[in-house]
Amino acid sequence: MSDVKSVLDSTKSLMEKAINHLESELQKVRAGKANPAMLENIMVDYYGSKVAISNTASVNTQDSRTLIIQPWEKSMLTPIEKAIQMANLGLNPQNDGIIIRIMVPPLTEERRKELTKMAKGLGEDAKVGIRTSRKDAMEQIKKLQKDGLPEDEGKDAETKVQSLTDAYVLKVDKHIEQKEKEIMTV
């Protein structure tokens, strides 16, 4: 039974990782409000090497429509500004010599629909990860049955794996539904 428990535990752990990854990816999807996570993937040229913007400056929100980027070195103002422009996020950084201010424009209806599709795609990716975990767990249970696990315990374990899968797919759906509501709210 301990083998079945380890299969269930590892499956649950993998499914939890899929949810955590989904949550981090959804944070990066813009929803009309300024969010420092929007700039997380931007790489800045820092003395010849590319580093994440968060390693060269602090990124905060001033209000729901404004991001403030305060570099730790004044010489980094221009490279950060260029990196944001090159990222093609539709953001226009304003450099005042001390900080970079970004006014986040309101989303158009068309852009909201695109972002909703993107969020749904991220949800599908998470579901694929969850289903892959289920498939691997089912194969491990079948292998345990061949190695002497009683058939009724195997069926019970398969049922538990399926209920885990259903629960995590439902969590994905809730996250996507919440993000869609956030994106579509004007």
N, C-alpha and C positions, 0 to 999 in steps of 0.2 A: 504493500500500500504506500510505502514511503516513496517508491518510484513514481507512482501516479501523482502523489502530492507534489513532488519536485517538477513534474511535467506541468501541472496546473499552475504552480507558483511561477515558473519561468514564462509560461504563456501569459499570465496576468501581468507580469513585469514588462514583457514586450508590448502588450496592448497599451499599458500605461505610458510607455515611451512614445507610442504612436500618438496618443492624446496630447502629451506634453509638447511634442514636435508641432502638432497642429496648432496648439495654443500660441507657441512662439511665432509660427508663420502668420497666423491671423493678426497678431499684434502689428506686423509690418504692413498689413493691408490698410490703406488710408481710409478713414471713415468720416472725413469732413472736419475732424478736429485735429489740432496740432498734437503730435505724439512723437517724442524723441526716438521711438523705435523705427519711425519712418526713415531715419538717416543711418540706421544700424549697418547696412550693407555697403555704405559708401567708403571707398578706400582713398586715403589722402597720401600724396607724395611727401614723405617725411625724410628729408635729407637722403634722398635717393632710394628709399624703400617704401613700399606701399603698406600702410597700416590703417586700421579701422579709425573712423573719425572719433570714436569714443576714447581712443588712446592718445589723442592730441588736444582734446578740448572737452569741456563739459557742455552737454546739450540738455536744455531745460525748456519748459513751456512757460511763457509769460502769461498768456491767457489761452482761450480755446482756439484762437486763430494765429498765434504767434509763437515761433520757436526762437530761442536765444542760444547762440553758440559762443562760448567764451573760451578761446584758445589759451593754453597754458603758456605759450610763447607768442608774442605779438607778430613775429616773423611768419607764423603759420596762418595768419588771416587770409592772405591771398591764395595759398594752396588749398585751403579748406573751401573758400568761395569757388574756386575753379572746379574742385572735385564735385561740389553740389551741382554746379551748372552742367558738368559733363555727365552726371548721373541721369539727366533727362527725366526728372521727376515732375517737371512742370512747376518747379519752385524757383523763385527769383531772390537770391540772397542779397542783402544790403549790408555792405561793410562800412561801418562808421569810424574805423581806425582803432576801436577797442573791442567791439563785439560784432558778430554777424547776426542780423535779424532777418528772419524769414516769415513773411506774411503768407499763410496758407490760404489759397483762394477757395471759395466755395465750390463744391463739386457740381458738374452739370448732370442732368438726368442720364445722358448717354454714358458718362464716365461712371456714374453710380451702378448702372447695369453691368458695365465691364468688370467693375470691382466685385460685384455680386457673383458673376460667373467665375472670377478668379478664386473667390472664397469657396464656391462649390467645388471647384477643381481640387483645391487643397483638401477639402473634406473627402473627396473620392480617393485621393492619395492615401489619406489616413485609413480609410476603410479597406483599401487594398492591403495595407500593412497589417491590419487587424485580421483580415481573412487569411493572409499568409501565415500569421502566427497560429491561427486555428488549424490550417492544413498541416503544419509541422507538428502540432500537438497530436492531431489525429493519427499521423504516421507513427509517432513515438508510442502511442497507446497500442496501435496494431502490433508494433514490434514487441511491446511488453506482453501482449496476449500470446504471441508466438513463443515467447520465452517462459510461458507458464502462468501468466496472470489469468485468473478465472474470467470467463466470458461476461458474467453479470457485472463484475467490477469494471471491466473494460467498457461495457455499455454505459454504466453509471458515470465513468470518467468522461466519455464522449458527450454525454448529456450536459455535464458540468462545463465542458469546454464550449459547447454550443451556447449555453446560457451566458457564459462570460462574453462570448462574441456578440451576442444580441445586446447585452448591457453596454458594451463599449461602442458599438455602432450607434446606439441610441444617444450616447454621450456626444459622438461626432455630430449627429443630426442637431442636437441642442446647441452646440457651439456654432454651427453654421447658421442656424435659424437666428441666433442672437446677433451674429455678425451682420447678417442680411438686414435685420431690423436697424442696427446701428448705422449701416451704410445708407439705407434708404431714408432715414430720418433727416429731414431738412432743417 
